[in-house]
Amino acid sequence: MMQATEEIKELSEDEKFEKLDEIIEQNRGQEGILINVLHQAQQIFGHLSRKIQVHIAEGLDIPFSKVYAVISFYSLFSTEMRGKYTIEVCTGTACYVKGAEDILEQFKTELEIEPGETTEDGLFTLETTRCIGACGMAPVIKVGDDTHGRLKEDQVSDLLDKYE
């Protein structure tokens, strides 16, 4: 079972790799476990650097290219350190028509970052996504696992305060 996130952050890099080795050992030889291992590795490290990817490939005895292909295909994986909270602003058609661009601009202003960047304090990473799948609540954003719909530009500051 995975330790609480705060406890994991306290671990040294060597201890994090030991945790990863435990996960690899538990899953070695099973079919279709790569995504699960990658997800748990990202929880431990906060990202999936090349060093981590190589370690997973070697541990699971699979080609590095397969690990890299999965990471680059799924947007939930990041090769760079991300903030504690990832803010995803949906820019799909329904959200765009309902003002997603204005909301994105407000997040950029409030956080002083562009999409794909992380705030200096490491709290927020800002991303855009084509569709969250909640078009009936457009415009929609996600902060981590929390979905917020029918968001207005003037609500951005208060929303950020809830996560600080």
C-alpha positions as CSV (number, residue, x, y, z in Angstrom):
1,M,0.0,0.0,0.0
2,M,1.3,3.5,-0.9
3,Q,2.3,5.8,1.9
4,A,0.7,9.2,2.4
5,T,2.0,11.7,-0.1
6,E,3.6,13.9,2.5
7,E,5.6,10.9,3.9
8,I,6.8,10.0,0.4
9,K,8.1,13.6,-0.2
10,E,10.2,13.3,2.9
11,L,12.1,10.2,1.5
12,S,15.5,10.5,0.0
13,E,16.0,9.7,-3.7
14,D,17.5,6.3,-2.8
15,E,14.5,5.5,-0.5
16,K,12.2,6.5,-3.3
17,F,13.9,4.0,-5.6
18,E,13.7,1.4,-2.9
19,K,9.9,2.0,-2.9
20,L,9.8,1.8,-6.6
21,D,11.7,-1.5,-6.5
22,E,9.1,-2.9,-4.1
23,I,6.3,-2.0,-6.6
24,I,8.2,-3.5,-9.5
25,E,8.8,-6.7,-7.6
26,Q,5.1,-7.0,-6.7
27,N,4.1,-6.5,-10.3
28,R,6.9,-8.3,-12.2
29,G,5.7,-10.9,-14.7
30,Q,2.1,-9.8,-14.7
31,E,0.3,-8.7,-17.9
32,G,-0.7,-5.1,-18.4
33,I,0.8,-3.6,-15.3
34,L,3.0,-1.0,-16.8
35,I,0.5,1.9,-16.5
36,N,-0.1,1.0,-12.8
37,V,3.6,0.9,-12.1
38,L,4.1,4.2,-13.9
39,H,1.3,5.8,-12.0
40,Q,2.7,4.7,-8.6
41,A,6.2,5.8,-9.7
42,Q,4.8,9.2,-10.5
43,Q,3.2,9.4,-7.1
44,I,6.5,8.6,-5.5
45,F,8.7,11.0,-7.5
46,G,6.3,13.6,-8.7
47,H,7.4,13.0,-12.3
48,L,8.9,10.3,-14.6
49,S,12.4,11.3,-15.5
50,R,14.5,9.3,-18.0
51,K,16.4,7.8,-15.1
52,I,13.1,6.6,-13.5
53,Q,11.8,5.3,-16.9
54,V,15.0,3.3,-17.5
55,H,14.8,1.9,-14.0
56,I,11.2,0.7,-14.6
57,A,12.1,-0.8,-18.0
58,E,15.0,-2.7,-16.6
59,G,13.0,-3.8,-13.5
60,L,10.1,-5.1,-15.5
61,D,12.4,-6.5,-18.3
62,I,10.7,-4.6,-21.0
63,P,12.1,-2.3,-23.7
64,F,12.7,1.3,-22.7
65,S,10.8,2.3,-25.9
66,K,7.6,0.7,-24.6
67,V,7.9,2.7,-21.3
68,Y,8.6,5.9,-23.1
69,A,5.7,5.3,-25.6
70,V,3.2,4.9,-22.8
71,I,4.4,8.0,-21.0
72,S,4.4,10.1,-24.1
73,F,0.9,8.8,-25.1
74,Y,-1.0,9.4,-21.9
75,S,-1.2,13.1,-20.7
76,L,-1.5,12.1,-17.1
77,F,2.2,11.2,-17.0
78,S,4.8,13.9,-16.8
79,T,8.5,13.8,-17.4
80,E,9.1,17.0,-15.5
81,M,8.3,17.9,-11.9
82,R,4.8,19.1,-11.5
83,G,3.1,21.1,-8.8
84,K,1.2,19.7,-5.9
85,Y,-2.0,20.5,-7.8
86,T,-2.4,20.3,-11.6
87,I,-5.0,22.7,-12.9
88,E,-6.4,21.5,-16.2
89,V,-8.5,24.0,-18.2
90,C,-10.7,22.4,-20.7
91,T,-10.5,24.1,-24.1
92,G,-12.8,21.7,-25.9
93,T,-15.6,23.2,-28.1
94,A,-18.3,23.5,-25.4
95,C,-15.9,25.0,-22.9
96,Y,-14.3,27.3,-25.4
97,V,-17.7,28.7,-26.5
98,K,-18.6,29.2,-22.8
99,G,-15.5,31.2,-22.0
100,A,-12.6,28.8,-21.3
101,E,-10.1,31.1,-22.9
102,D,-11.0,33.9,-20.5
103,I,-10.7,31.5,-17.5
104,L,-7.3,30.3,-18.8
105,E,-6.1,33.9,-19.1
106,Q,-7.2,34.6,-15.5
107,F,-5.3,31.5,-14.2
108,K,-2.2,32.7,-16.2
109,T,-2.5,36.1,-14.6
110,E,-3.2,34.9,-11.0
111,L,-0.4,32.2,-11.1
112,E,2.0,34.2,-13.3
113,I,2.7,31.1,-15.4
114,E,1.9,29.8,-18.9
115,P,0.3,26.4,-19.6
116,G,2.9,23.6,-19.1
117,E,4.6,25.6,-16.3
118,T,4.7,25.2,-12.6
119,T,4.6,28.0,-10.0
120,E,7.8,28.9,-8.3
121,D,6.4,27.6,-5.0
122,G,5.7,24.2,-6.6
123,L,2.0,24.4,-5.7
124,F,0.3,24.6,-9.1
125,T,1.0,23.3,-12.6
126,L,-1.2,24.8,-15.3
127,E,-2.3,22.7,-18.3
128,T,-4.9,22.8,-21.0
129,T,-6.8,19.8,-22.2
130,R,-9.1,19.2,-25.2
131,C,-12.0,17.6,-23.2
132,I,-12.7,16.6,-19.7
133,G,-15.9,14.9,-20.6
134,A,-18.2,17.2,-18.6
135,C,-19.5,19.3,-21.4
136,G,-22.9,19.9,-19.7
137,M,-21.0,21.8,-17.0
138,A,-19.0,24.0,-19.4
139,P,-16.7,25.7,-18.9
140,V,-14.9,23.1,-16.8
141,I,-11.6,22.8,-15.0
142,K,-10.0,20.1,-12.9
143,V,-7.7,20.8,-10.0
144,G,-6.2,17.4,-9.2
145,D,-9.1,15.0,-9.0
146,D,-11.7,17.7,-8.3
147,T,-13.9,18.9,-11.2
148,H,-15.3,22.5,-11.1
149,G,-18.0,23.4,-13.7
150,R,-19.8,26.5,-14.8
151,L,-16.7,28.4,-13.6
152,K,-16.7,32.2,-14.1
153,E,-13.6,34.3,-14.6
154,D,-14.2,36.2,-11.3
155,Q,-14.2,32.9,-9.3
156,V,-10.6,31.9,-10.2
157,S,-9.0,33.7,-7.3
158,D,-11.3,32.2,-4.7
159,L,-10.9,28.7,-6.2
160,L,-7.1,29.0,-6.0
161,D,-7.4,30.1,-2.3
162,K,-9.1,26.8,-1.5
163,Y,-6.0,24.9,-2.6
164,E,-3.3,27.1,-1.0
